[in-house]
Amino acid sequence: MRLSIALAGLLVAVPAAAHETHGVLAGEEPLEPASIGDEIWDLLIPQADASADISVDGTTRHIRANGYPNKAPGRFPNRNNPHSISKKNYNLKVPVNPRKNGRATPAQGAVFGIATNGVVMDPGTAEYWQNNRRSGWNYEALGGACKLGLDKYNAHVQPDGTYHYHGIPTGVLAASGGNSVPAMIGYAADGFPVYGQYGYSDPGKKSGMKKLQSSYRIKNGTRPSGPGGNYDGKFTQDWAYVVGSGDLDQCNGRFAVTPEFPDGTYHYVLTDTFPFIPRCWMGSPDSSFSRLKGRGQRAEFGTGESSPTIDFAAMTDNSDTALRLIQAQGGQRPRFLPGGRPPPPGAGRGPGRGQGHGPQAGGRPGGRAPCSGS
């Protein structure tokens, strides 16, 4: 069986407005009204440059792609991302019938999966507070502190030319149904399918659609080290998995019926709040994905470090901890629930706090924080 992606290439051109949007995500380049220059730019990027082929051979699904999207990407380099896109030669494989392991395997620092257009999903960053990897405080790409030059599809480019998603790939989602049906948009490295943020309200049958909610919440209180100040979602370590607080498990997944799987399947869901793209797998990732980020590969913005490995709060049940849930509001500062403690006077006002302090991504190791915010 061979799944042709050529048709998807035509469908991706459907405007992203085909699904619900909430404005520009934190970390994304501001959107400007379309101009004649923009239309000319789109014409200069031939659609035929994209190449993705998905086929099945026995128990294995093969994914071959050049990593270039069907829809013309944003302009790279840009003021916050100095890298140019280069085509790849992905030859990946996943099991056709993946199995859950009964435990989560951390995916932080690894390529989580690949969209049907052949662009990889790689949510982590190599940006740390004050460029200090040992600090343990890793900036989130969509946390509001970093301007990483993302285009309107929530993607940008690594130093080696890899174009990759940090959030919901809006063009692919629009082509796949958006909020009208559960939209399958790719495969995780363990073989389970990846869907957009809308799913059936009753996971056991075709029913009304709802936006599925992550079960991660911002911790209450102040950070005990590093940047100090309020937990506010700017760092990966600001978030904790709270069982039962949303629709999805710690890997942003659930078992439910979908158009492709009428009897139901476990699948991952991309959300517009943390973790955006899942940070762990419930199955066993294929080694073909791990080879995409080899030892010694440069970090996203040239810090000289390999991809980060995070001791993730997602791996534990935090429902009994002394945390109060905070309503995450995109990249904006969240409201505390009644009884929440404000930060102590002066907390988090060290180097790197506020806009314009220190270099943006690509700052020198050991210098000031590459991103704003505490």
C-alpha positions in Angstrom: 0.0 0.0 0.0 1.3 3.4 -0.9 0.0 6.7 0.4 0.5 9.5 -2.1 1.4 12.8 -0.6 1.0 14.7 -3.9 -2.6 15.4 -3.2 -1.8 16.6 0.3 0.6 19.1 -1.3 -2.4 20.6 -3.2 -4.6 20.6 -0.1 -2.1 22.3 2.2 -2.6 25.5 0.2 -6.0 25.8 1.8 -5.9 28.9 4.1 -5.0 28.2 7.7 -8.2 29.9 8.7 -9.9 26.6 8.0 -9.3 25.8 11.7 -9.6 27.9 14.8 -6.8 30.2 15.6 -5.9 32.4 18.6 -3.6 34.9 17.0 0.2 34.8 17.0 1.7 32.2 19.4 4.5 33.4 21.6 7.9 33.1 19.9 6.3 33.5 16.4 7.2 36.3 14.0 4.4 38.9 13.9 2.0 38.4 11.0 1.7 41.3 8.6 -0.9 41.8 5.9 -0.1 40.0 2.7 1.6 42.2 0.1 2.5 41.8 -3.5 6.0 41.1 -2.3 4.8 38.2 -0.3 2.9 36.7 -3.2 6.0 37.0 -5.4 8.0 35.3 -2.7 5.5 32.4 -2.7 5.9 32.1 -6.4 9.7 32.0 -6.1 9.4 28.8 -4.0 8.2 26.1 -6.3 5.8 23.6 -4.7 7.6 20.7 -6.5 10.5 21.3 -4.2 8.7 19.4 -1.5 9.0 15.6 -1.5 7.4 13.1 0.9 6.5 9.5 0.3 4.9 7.1 2.9 4.6 3.4 2.1 4.0 0.2 3.9 6.0 -3.0 3.6 4.7 -5.8 5.8 4.9 -4.5 9.4 7.0 -1.5 8.6 5.9 2.0 7.5 8.6 3.7 5.5 8.8 7.5 5.4 11.1 9.1 2.8 11.2 12.9 2.6 13.5 15.9 1.9 12.2 17.9 4.8 10.9 20.7 2.7 7.2 21.7 3.2 4.6 21.6 0.5 3.5 25.2 1.3 6.1 27.8 0.9 7.7 28.4 4.3 8.5 31.8 5.9 11.5 33.8 4.9 14.8 32.3 6.2 17.2 33.8 7.2 15.2 36.4 9.2 16.1 38.8 11.9 15.7 36.2 14.7 16.8 33.1 12.8 20.0 33.4 10.8 19.8 30.0 9.0 18.8 29.0 5.5 16.7 25.9 4.7 18.5 23.0 3.2 16.9 19.8 1.8 17.4 16.6 3.7 17.3 12.9 2.8 15.1 11.4 5.5 14.7 7.6 5.3 12.7 6.8 8.4 10.6 3.8 9.5 8.1 3.1 12.2 6.0 0.1 13.0 2.6 -0.2 11.3 1.1 -1.7 14.6 2.9 0.1 17.4 2.5 -1.0 21.0 2.5 0.9 24.3 5.2 0.0 26.8 3.3 0.8 29.9 5.7 3.6 30.7 6.7 6.9 29.2 10.1 7.3 27.4 11.4 10.9 27.5 11.8 12.5 24.1 13.2 15.9 25.1 16.1 16.8 22.9 15.0 14.3 20.2 12.9 14.5 17.0 9.5 13.5 18.2 8.0 12.6 14.9 7.3 13.7 11.3 4.4 15.4 9.6 2.8 14.0 6.4 4.5 16.7 4.4 7.9 15.4 5.4 8.8 18.1 8.0 10.0 16.9 11.4 8.5 17.8 14.8 11.3 18.9 17.2 9.8 20.9 20.1 12.8 21.3 22.4 15.3 24.2 22.3 19.0 24.6 23.3 18.4 27.9 24.9 19.2 28.1 28.6 19.1 30.9 31.2 22.2 33.0 30.8 23.4 30.5 28.2 24.3 28.1 31.1 23.3 24.6 30.3 24.1 23.5 33.8 21.6 26.0 35.2 18.8 23.4 34.4 16.5 26.2 33.2 15.6 25.6 29.5 13.6 28.2 27.6 10.5 27.1 25.9 10.2 28.0 22.2 6.6 29.2 22.6 7.0 30.4 26.2 7.1 34.1 25.3 10.7 34.8 26.3 12.5 34.0 23.1 12.1 35.4 19.6 13.2 32.4 17.5 12.1 33.6 14.1 9.2 31.1 13.7 7.1 31.5 10.6 3.3 31.4 10.5 3.5 27.6 10.5 5.3 27.5 13.9 8.5 26.4 12.3 12.0 27.6 11.8 15.5 26.4 10.8 18.4 24.8 12.7 22.0 25.7 11.9 22.3 22.6 9.8 19.4 23.8 7.6 16.7 21.5 9.1 13.3 23.1 8.9 11.2 21.9 11.8 8.0 22.5 13.8 7.9 23.7 17.4 4.1 23.8 17.5 1.0 22.9 15.6 1.8 22.8 11.9 -1.1 25.1 10.8 -0.8 24.5 7.1 -0.9 20.7 7.5 -3.7 20.9 10.0 -5.9 23.0 7.7 -5.4 20.5 4.9 -6.4 17.6 7.2 -9.7 19.0 8.4 -8.8 21.4 11.2 -11.7 21.4 13.7 -14.3 19.7 11.5 -12.9 16.1 12.1 -10.0 14.7 14.0 -7.1 15.7 11.7 -4.3 13.2 11.4 -1.1 15.2 10.6 1.8 12.7 11.0 3.5 9.9 12.9 5.5 9.8 16.1 8.9 8.0 16.1 7.2 5.1 17.9 4.7 4.6 15.1 1.6 6.0 16.8 -0.3 8.6 14.7 -0.3 12.3 15.6 -3.5 14.4 15.4 -4.4 18.0 15.7 -6.0 19.6 18.8 -9.6 18.7 18.0 -11.1 15.3 18.7 -14.4 13.6 19.3 -16.0 14.6 22.7 -16.8 10.9 23.3 -13.5 9.0 22.6 -15.5 5.8 22.1 -17.5 6.9 19.0 -18.0 9.5 16.4 -19.5 12.5 18.2 -19.3 16.2 18.6 -15.9 17.9 18.3 -14.1 19.5 21.2 -10.7 21.1 21.6 -8.6 18.6 23.6 -6.8 20.0 26.7 -3.3 19.2 27.9 -2.9 18.0 31.5 0.1 20.2 32.1 -0.2 23.2 34.4 2.1 25.9 35.6 3.5 25.3 39.0 2.6 27.7 41.8 5.2 29.8 43.7 8.6 30.9 42.7 11.6 29.2 41.1 14.1 27.9 43.8 17.2 28.7 41.7 18.5 30.1 38.4 16.3 33.0 37.1 14.1 33.0 40.3 10.8 34.8 40.0 7.4 33.4 39.3 6.8 30.2 37.5 5.2 31.6 34.4 5.7 29.1 31.6 8.8 30.6 30.0 10.9 27.6 31.0 10.2 23.9 30.5 10.7 23.4 34.2 7.8 25.7 35.0 5.4 23.0 34.0 4.1 19.9 35.7 1.8 17.1 34.6 -1.3 16.9 36.8 -3.3 13.7 36.4 -6.9 14.2 35.4 -6.7 18.0 34.8 -7.1 17.7 31.1 -8.1 15.2 28.4 -4.6 13.9 27.7 -1.9 11.8 29.4 1.7 12.8 30.2 2.7 12.3 26.6 -0.3 14.3 25.3 -2.0 11.2 24.1 -5.3 9.3 24.4 -7.1 6.3 23.1 -10.0 7.3 20.8 -11.9 6.7 17.6 -10.7 8.7 14.6 -11.7 8.6 10.9 -8.6 6.5 10.0 -9.2 4.2 13.0 -12.9 3.6 13.5 -12.2 1.0 16.2 -10.0 3.4 18.1 -6.3 3.8 18.5 -3.8 5.4 20.9 -2.6 8.6 19.4 -0.8 11.8 20.2 -2.4 15.2 20.1 -0.7 18.6 19.4 -2.0 21.4 21.5 -1.8 25.2 21.6 -0.6 25.1 25.2 2.3 23.2 26.7 3.7 20.8 25.7 2.5 21.9 22.2 4.3 18.8 20.7 4.6 15.9 23.1 7.9 15.4 25.0 7.7 11.7 25.5 6.6 8.5 23.8 4.4 5.7 25.1 5.9 3.2 22.6 9.5 2.5 21.5 10.9 5.1 19.1 12.6 3.7 16.1 16.4 4.2 15.9 16.1 5.9 12.5 14.8 9.0 14.3 17.6 9.0 16.9 20.1 9.2 14.1 18.6 12.5 12.9 20.4 14.2 15.8 23.8 12.6 16.1 26.3 13.1 18.9 28.1 16.4 18.6 25.4 18.1 16.5 25.3 21.8 17.0 22.6 23.2 19.2 19.8 25.2 17.6 21.5 28.5 17.8 25.2 27.7 17.8 26.0 27.3 21.6 28.2 24.3 20.7 26.1 22.0 22.9 24.3 18.9 21.7 20.5 18.7 22.2 19.4 19.0 25.8 18.1 16.2 28.0 15.6 17.4 30.6 14.7 15.7 33.8 11.0 16.1 33.0 8.3 16.8 35.5 6.0 15.0 33.1 7.3 11.7 34.1 5.7 11.8 37.5 2.2 12.2 39.0 2.1 15.7 40.5 -1.5 15.6 41.5 -0.7 15.3 45.2 2.0 17.9 45.3 1.6 21.2 47.0 0.8 22.9 43.7 -2.1 25.1 42.8 -3.2 25.1 39.2 -2.7 28.2 37.2 -4.7 29.0 34.1 -2.2 29.2 31.3 -3.0 32.0 28.9 -0.9 31.6 25.8 2.4 33.4 26.2 0.8 36.0 28.5 1.4 36.2 32.3 -1.1 33.8 33.9 -3.7 34.7 36.6 -3.3 33.1 40.0 -6.2 31.2 41.4 -7.5 32.5 44.7 -4.9 32.0 47.4 -2.0 31.9 44.9 1.1 33.6 46.3 2.6 36.6 44.5 6.4 36.6 43.9 8.6 38.1 46.7 9.7 41.7 46.1 12.5 42.0 43.6 12.4 38.3 42.7 13.7 37.4 39.3 15.2 40.8 38.4 18.6 39.7 37.7 20.4 39.7 34.4 18.2 38.8 31.4 14.9 40.0 32.8 12.8 42.2 30.5 12.9 42.9 26.8 16.2 44.0 25.3 18.6 42.7 28.0 21.4 40.6 26.5 21.5 39.0 23.1 18.7 37.0 21.5 19.2 33.4 20.4 22.8 32.9 19.3 24.4 34.9 22.2 27.8 33.9 23.4 28.0 31.0 25.9 28.6 32.3 29.4 27.2 35.7 28.5 23.8 37.2 29.4 20.5 35.3 28.9 19.8 34.8 25.3 16.1 35.5 25.9 14.1 37.9 27.9 12.1 37.1 31.0 12.9 35.4 34.2 
